[in-house]
Amino acid sequence: MGTQGEASSAAVGTAPGLTVSPLPGLDGVRAAGEIGLATRGTWQRALEQAVRVDGDVHVDMSGVNFVDVDGARVLADAADRLPEGRRLVLHRPPATLRRVLEMFWPDQPAIEVSKS
């Protein structure tokens, strides 16, 4: 069982162009806006906090309209820090992020793109 409330509340962040908030009902975060050079620090801190929970980490990206390659790298680095058997589950990521992950991190077992 995760420590949802504790980790989720710590994973809240805002930068011009990006808001990261707790994901109600699941261990993880909801991101909205753009993930790029100006918002990378907020994105990185939110993921560092999110991966501290037990179990899979859910990332709702339905409100994200852009992720640069460095933002994808931050996501892959967070997945690398997860213990074996745990995953970062991406919900509704931008299509460009899916393509970047397939190109640069095709064998990353700790990242799963949810069908829902």
N, C-alpha and C positions, 0 to 999 in steps of 0.2 A: 504494500500500500504506500502511496506517495505522501510526501509532505507538502501537498499542494498549496495550502494557504501561506505557509512560511516562504517557500521559494517563489511563488507567483507574485506576492506582494513586493518582493525584493527585485523582481525582474521588470518593474515599471520604469519606463524612460521616455524622454521626449527630446527630440532635436528638431530644428527647423526642417520640415519635410518628412519626419518620421515620428510616429507614436507607437510605443510598445506597451501593452497592458496585459494584466492577467487574463487567462483563458478560463471563463467560468465552466466549472464541471469537469475540467481535465487538468492534468499537470502540464503546464506550458504557457505560451504567450500568444497574443494576437498582435500582428504588426499591420500598420497602415501607413501608406505613403511611399517614399522612395528610399532605397538602400544603396547609398553611394558614398563617395569620399566624405561629404559633409556629415553623414549620419552613421558612418562605420563604427565609431566609438560607442554610440548608444546601442546599436545592433549587437556588437560584440559583448558589451556588459550584460545585456538582456539574455543572450544565449549562455553566457558563463553562469549566470544565476539559475537559469532554467534547467541546465543539465545537472544541477546539484540534487535534484529530486530523485527518489527511487522510481524505477520503472521507465516506461517510454515517455518521451517529451513531445508534446504536440505543439505545432506551430501553425496557427491559422494565418495564412498569407492572402486571404481573399481581398484584403484592402491594399495590397502592395501592387503598385503599377510599374515598378522598375527595380531591378537588382543588378548591380554591376558585377564583374568577375571577382573583385575583391570581396564583395558582400557574399558571394557564393563560397569563396575560400573560407571566410569566417564561419559559415555554416558547416562546411566540411571539417574544419578544425574542431568545432564543437562536437561533431559526430565522432571524430577520432578520440576525444576524451571520454566518451561513454564506455563503461565496462562492456565486455562481450555479452551479447544477448539483448542489449538495450538499443533503442532506435530513436532517431528524430523522425517524427511522422509529420510530413508537410501536408497541410490541407489547402487546396486550391492555390498552389503557387503560380506565379506568372509562367506562361509557356517558355519564355526566354530562359528563365532559371532552370527549368527542366532540361532544356537543350544544353546549357552550360554544364550542368551536373553530369549529363551523359557524355559530354566531350572530355571534360577534365577529370572527373571522378567516377568513371563508369563502374568501378568495382568497389564502391563504398557501400558495404552491407548495412551500415548503421543509419542510412538515410532511406526512408520509404516515402513515396508520394502516394497519398491516400486517394482512392477513387472517388471519395465523397467530398 
